[in-house]
Amino acid sequence: MELQSGRPADVSGRLARETRVYDYLDGLGIGYQRTDHEAAGTMELCNAIDAVLGVVICKNLFLCNRQKTAYYLLMMPGDKKFKTKELSAQINSARLSFADADDMLKYLDIEPGAVSVMGLMNDKDHCVQLLVDEDVLKDEYVGCHPCVNTSSLKLRTEDVFGKFLAAVGHTMKTVHLIGED
């Protein structure tokens, strides 16, 4: 694994959803660094990816209410525990749970294991509300997947929550998560 600037020189063999992310970021003039790796399925591999990127990849959770009428993408530090009760109170939505893979694909064009803020570019009808833990906003850079879990990106936090969100027409709600028992 090594850190590289920008898109891969050769995108053959890569999924269209990944290539669309690079096209979108390039079109917005957002710089990024990338590392390619095997599917990030273990904490050891995630830690190795973080070391290459020089930033902790955000934990991204795709959630919904019980009625499946409200969907949320939660970005939080990778080392913080998620407590449903803590978030539910802040967004006035009881009975939050993980949304299913079909909804993830339908709204974000992402499969489990690759959930990312980049998926909001595919949410043309703005069905997903972005929730961001305040600690994510404190770092200069943010790490995320380009809609696949075999590559990871390092982007400026201000670019993601400024240029990118404005371009995709999404807003964010900042939340305060403690993540302690």
N, C-alpha and C positions, 0 to 999 in steps of 0.2 A: 504494500500500500504506500502510495506517495501522494503528496498534495500537488495538484496541477491547477493552473489558471484557466478558467473558462470551460467551454464545452469540449467534449472529446473531438479529436481531429476526424475520427471515423465513427459515425453513428450507426453503421450497419450492424444488425444484430441487437440493437437496443429497441425497447418498446416505444411506440409512438408517444405515449403519455410522458415519457422521460424527455424525449427530443422536443416536445412541445414546451416543456418547462424552460429548456435552454433557449429556444426561439423567443419565448415570451420575455425572459430576463434580458436577453441580448437586445431585443426590440425596445425595451425600456431604458437601456443604457445602464443596467444594474450589474456591477462587477461581482464576481463570485469565484471562489476556489472550490475544487472538487476532488474527491478521492473515490476510486472504485474499489469494491471489496465483495466478498461473498455475502450472501444474505445475512443480515444482522440478526441472528437468532439467539445469541447468548450475551450475557453481560460482559464476558471477557472480550468478545469481539467488539461490542459497543465501546468499551473502554479503550481498546486499541484504536478505533476510529476517532474517538474524541482526542486521543493523543496526537494523531496525525493532523487533524483539523485545528488543534489548539483551542478548541471550544467544546463545551458539553452539548451534545445534541439534545434538543428539547424532547420531553415526553409529550406526545401528541395523542390525545384521546378523543374518539368520535363518540359522542353521547346523544341520548334522546330522552324525552319524557316518556312516561308509560304509554300514553296514547299515540305516540309516534307522530305528533303534530309539531314538535319543536326539536330541532337538531342543533348540536353545539360541537365546535371543534375547540378543545381546551389545549393550550400550550402552557407547559409548566416545566420547571427545572427537572432534569432527568433523575436527580437524586432525592427528590421530594416525594413523599407518599401522598397518594390521592385519597381523600376522604369525601365520599359522596355528600354526606350531611353538610359538610363545611361549604361546599359549592352551592348546593340546593338553596340554602337560605339566602345567598347573595344574588341569585338570579330568579328568585321566586318561582322555582320549578321543583315540585316534589317528585319523588320517585324517579330520579335519574338512573339510567342504566347505559350500558354500552350498546350502541346501535349495531345492527347486524351488517354483515359483509355486503349483502345486496344493496342496502341503503348507502353504504360507503361508496360502492361502485356507481350507483345511480347519481348521487349528488356531487361527489368529488373525483370520480374516475380514479379511485385508489383502491388497492386491495389491502387486507389486514397485514400489518407489519411495515407498511409504507406510508402511514397516515402523516400528512404534512400540510403546513399552511399553504404550500404551493398548489394544493388541490382546490383552493378557493377560486383559482382561475377557471375551473370547470363548472363552478356553481353559478351559472348565468342567471338563474331565477332568485338568487340570494336566499336560499332555503336554510343555510347554515349560518349560525351566529358564532363569530370568533370570540373566544374568551381567553384572556392572556393573564397569567399570574404576574403580578408586579415585579417579581424578581427576574423574570425573563428580560424585562425592559432595562435592567441595570447594566447589562453587559454591552460592550461595543459591538460584539458579533453574536450571531445566532446560528446554530447548526440545524439542518433539516434534510430530509430526503427530497429528491426531485421526482416525487410520485412513484418511486420504486425503491426497494430496500437494498439494492446492490450498488448504490452510489450515495454519497452524502455531500452536502454543500455547506460552505461557510460564507455567510453574507453579512453585510453591515446591518445591525439592528434597525437603524434609521431608514435604510432602504426598504426593508421588509415592511415595517409598520408605517412608512411614509409613501414612497413611490409605488410599491407593489400593491398595497391595500387600496390606494387611491385608484390605480389602474383597473383593478378588478371590481371596484365599486363596493367594497366591503368596509365596514367599520369594526372596531373591536371594543369589547368591554373589559376593562381591567378588573381583576379579582385579586383578593388577598387570601392566599392559602397558607396555612401553617404546616399542615401535613404531619402533625405529631399525634401520638396515641392519647 
